[in-house]
């Protein structure tokens, strides 16, 4: 009898879930999405690449000539790169819809503008 009562109660109540692509909720504060580099602040030390547990960051070159390759498909969004950066050149965004069918589109390259 209690099961029937609960079933009727649930049928008359509103759904708890959202219709995702059409209804969205903003990520909470402190959410760790895709990291982005500010190349004006980056000194090319390579600490982010060394500390990344999944190997998602590749540094090509040293110092001011450094080029950064960031592989989204390898990243686990732990935020270690942003925490370890001595110049605070890495910021974690709230961008999280990063899936793609092409691996080429999941590679972000950062270069210094001269």
PEUR-V755411 format. One record per backbone hydrogen bond with DSSP energy under -1.0 kcal/mol. CO is the residue of the C=O (numbers start at 1). NH is the residue of the N-H. If there is no record, write none. Layout:
<<CO	NH> <CO	NH>>
This chain:
<<1	5> <2	6> <3	7> <4	8> <5	9> <6	10> <7	11> <8	12> <18	20> <19	22> <19	23> <28	31> <34	93> <36	91> <38	41> <38	42> <44	63> <46	50> <47	51> <48	52> <56	71> <58	69> <60	67> <62	65> <63	66> <67	60> <68	110> <69	58> <70	108> <71	74> <71	75> <79	83> <80	84> <81	85> <89	38> <91	36> <93	33> <95	34> <96	98> <103	106> <106	72> <108	70> <110	68>>
